[in-house]
C-alpha cells in the first residue's frame, strides 16, 4: 500500500504519481471536517486498474465546474499546483495562512477542480 503525504513544501512531488488519465467519478466533501476525498482509478499498462484516493485535509475553499466546454469527460488531463494567491486574495481571513496552496485538476471535459488546502494525502486502495 502506498501512502504519500504532501504539504506546501512537498506538493510539487504529486507530479510523480502520474495522475494523467486517472478517472474521477465522485467527489466527497465533509464540511464539518474540512475534508474532501476524490477516489480515482488509474489505468495500468496491462489494461487493469489501480484504485486510489486523494484526500484533502484542512480545506479552506473549493470550486468545481460542471460546464464540460470540451464535451463530457471524467479523466484527469493535468494536475497543477500554485500558491493559491488568486483565491487567498478573495478570502481575507486566509491571507496570513502561509501553509495553504491550491491544487488544480483539469479534466478532459475542460472542467476544473480547485482546492485550497494545506495537506494532501494519496493512498492506494487495497482490494
Residue, then its C-alpha position, 0 to 999 in steps of 0.5 A: x500500500x502506498x501512502x504519500x503525504x504532501x504539504x506546501x513544501x512537498x506538493x510539487x512531488x504529486x507530479x510523480x504519481x502520474x495522475x494523467x488519465x486517472x478517472x474521477x467519478x465522485x467527489x466527497x466533501x465533509x464540511x464539518x471536517x474540512x475534508x474532501x476525498x476524490x477516489x480515482x482509478x488509474x489505468x495500468x499498462x496491462x489494461x487493469x486498474x489501480x484504485x486510489x484516493x486523494x484526500x484533502x485535509x484542512x480545506x479552506x475553499x473549493x470550486x468545481x465546474x460542471x460546464x464540460x466546454x470540451x464535451x463530457x469527460x471524467x479523466x484527469x488531463x493535468x494536475x497543477x499546483x500554485x500558491x493559491x494567491x488568486x483565491x487567498x486574495x478573495x478570502x481575507x481571513x486566509x491571507x496570513x495562512x502561509x501553509x495553504x496552496x491550491x491544487x488544480x485538476x483539469x479534466x478532459x471535459x475542460x472542467x476544473x477542480x480547485x482546492x485550497x488546502x494545506x495537506x494532501x494525502x494519496x493512498x492506494x486502495x487495497x482490494 
